[in-house]
């Protein structure tokens, strides 16, 4: 399924990207509003993320506020069309 890919806990992500928020609410918001990769669960209370998905997300995220706002509007419009 996911050959040669490592699973990261949130603490592993925070070690590699120090500006990542600590709270669960912020994690959920990132997944919901900023297209951060959704977690995989190894047990009901143990979310993990694929390292490659996390690295890809950070590599491809907007680099400035104007682009981030633009993408947010596009995502919101797309989700409203689905309804």
C-alpha positions as CSV (number, residue, x, y, z in Angstrom):
1,X,0.0,0.0,0.0
2,X,2.4,2.7,1.2
3,X,5.8,1.2,0.4
4,X,8.9,3.0,1.8
5,X,6.9,5.6,3.6
6,X,7.2,6.5,7.2
7,X,4.3,7.4,9.5
8,X,4.7,10.5,11.6
9,X,3.0,11.4,14.9
10,X,2.1,15.1,15.4
11,X,5.2,15.4,17.6
12,X,7.4,14.2,14.7
13,X,5.8,16.8,12.5
14,X,6.5,19.5,15.1
15,X,10.1,18.5,15.4
16,X,10.6,19.0,11.7
17,X,8.4,22.1,11.3
18,X,8.7,24.2,14.5
19,X,5.9,26.6,13.6
20,X,3.3,23.9,13.5
21,X,0.5,24.5,16.1
22,X,0.2,22.1,19.1
23,X,-3.6,22.0,19.7
24,X,-6.0,19.4,18.3
25,X,-8.4,22.1,17.2
26,X,-5.7,23.7,15.1
27,X,-4.8,20.4,13.5
28,X,-8.5,19.8,12.6
29,X,-8.7,23.3,11.2
30,X,-5.6,22.8,9.0
31,X,-7.1,19.6,7.6
32,X,-10.5,21.2,7.0
33,X,-9.5,24.7,5.8
34,X,-6.0,24.5,4.6
35,X,-6.0,21.0,2.9
36,X,-3.4,19.6,5.3
37,X,-3.4,15.8,4.8
38,X,-6.0,13.9,6.8
39,X,-4.6,11.6,9.5
40,X,-4.6,7.8,9.4
41,X,-5.5,6.1,12.7
42,X,-3.4,3.2,14.0
43,X,-5.8,3.1,17.0
44,X,-8.9,5.2,17.6
45,X,-6.9,7.8,19.6
46,X,-3.6,7.6,17.7
47,X,-3.5,9.7,14.5
48,X,-0.5,9.5,12.2
49,X,0.4,11.1,8.9
50,X,2.4,9.8,6.0
51,X,5.7,11.6,5.9
52,X,5.6,12.1,2.1
53,X,2.1,13.7,2.3
54,X,3.2,16.1,5.0
55,X,6.4,17.0,3.2
56,X,4.5,17.5,-0.1
57,X,1.9,19.8,1.7
58,X,4.6,22.0,3.2
59,X,6.5,22.1,-0.1
60,X,3.4,23.2,-2.1
61,X,1.7,25.5,0.4
62,X,1.2,29.2,-0.5
63,X,4.3,31.3,0.3
64,X,2.4,34.6,0.9
65,X,-0.8,35.8,2.4
66,X,-2.4,37.0,-0.8
67,X,-2.0,33.6,-2.5
68,X,-3.3,31.9,0.6
69,X,-6.5,34.1,0.7
70,X,-7.0,33.4,-3.0
71,X,-6.7,29.6,-2.6
72,X,-9.1,29.8,0.4
73,X,-11.7,31.6,-1.7
74,X,-11.3,29.1,-4.5
75,X,-11.7,26.1,-2.1
76,X,-14.7,27.7,-0.4
77,X,-16.4,28.3,-3.8
78,X,-15.7,24.7,-4.9
79,X,-17.2,23.3,-1.7
80,X,-20.3,25.5,-2.0
81,X,-20.8,24.2,-5.6
82,X,-20.8,20.6,-4.3
83,X,-23.7,21.4,-1.9
